[in-house]
Structures are given as structure tokens and as C-alpha cells.
Amino acid sequence: MTFLAKLQGQSKPLPAKTSLKQVAFASLGGLVAVGLVGFLATYTGQPLVMGSLGASCVLLFGYPDSPFSQPRNVVLGHFLSTLVGLLFLHLVGPQWWSMALALATALAAMQLTGSVHPPAGSNPLIVFLAGADWSFLITPSTAGSIILIVWALLYNNLSKERHYPSYW
């Protein structure tokens, strides 16, 4: 198969549409999750909010059975990616190529540890753009992801149709 032929796709059918009930359930889960993180950030004065947590909510509440949505993937993925970003930023420097190497290294670390969580792939970029210090590893990255997991455990299991997590 030629390269150009591959670009045409495989003509597979589109995935089935999600029911309105499941859409509403997932949306409410994400609403409360981000609301909870935002409230706790305001109440404690700790920086618990970062953009990649919103993408984590899409997986946790919209696709809780996905391997990318499992607790170890969410927490370890955010932790490793943020740690790698911080290491490159503070030990190598804030250059564009260092940021690119941080992303590639974070991807490799998640794959090697079996903890791939796609939203966490943005964490090295967030670290560089924010000029984050070492505390960013705990808040918002690790603490924020743990808060989301706790809510996902409680909320997803309220539904008779869901069982979360698939594995730890």
C-alpha cells in the first residue's frame, strides 16, 4: 500500500453514537469534577487547576472503560509527564528543543511504565509555558489527578451500567 493510499483511511464505519443518557451522565460527572477541583483550589488557596485535567475528565467520565482512563494511567501519567517537564525545564533550560525533548521523553516514560494517559502528554508543555517550579509536581498535577480519580470512583459507580475502574 502506498503512502498516499494510507492517507485515504480504511473506510471503517464510524463508532456508534453515545446515548443522550450517557452524554448527560458524562457531562454531569465532568461538571462536578472540575467544579470540585476549582472549589478546592479557591478554598485552600492551592493551585489545583491545569488544562490537562479537563481532558482527563473527558476520558474519566466519557470513556471510563478505556485503558487511558484507569487510575494508574491518570495519576502516574500526570506525575511522570510533569516530572519530566520539570527536569528538562530546570536542568536543561527553557529552549524550544528542550520542551520537545521533554514531551518525547514523557511519552516514552508513560509507554515504558504502561501508564499512558494522553491528556498528561500536554503537561511538559504546560510546565514550560508556565515556567513552573518543583511544587507543580504536587499541586496541581498529582493532587489534581487524585481528586479526579476519587470523584470518578464515586460517580462512575453510581450508574448500574458502569463499573470503574477496570484495573488498578
Helices and strands as residue ranges (DSSP letters): H 3-6, H 20-44, H 51-57, I 58-62, G 67-69, H 71-87, I 88-92, H 96-113, G 118-122, H 123-130, G 134-137, I 138-142, H 143-156
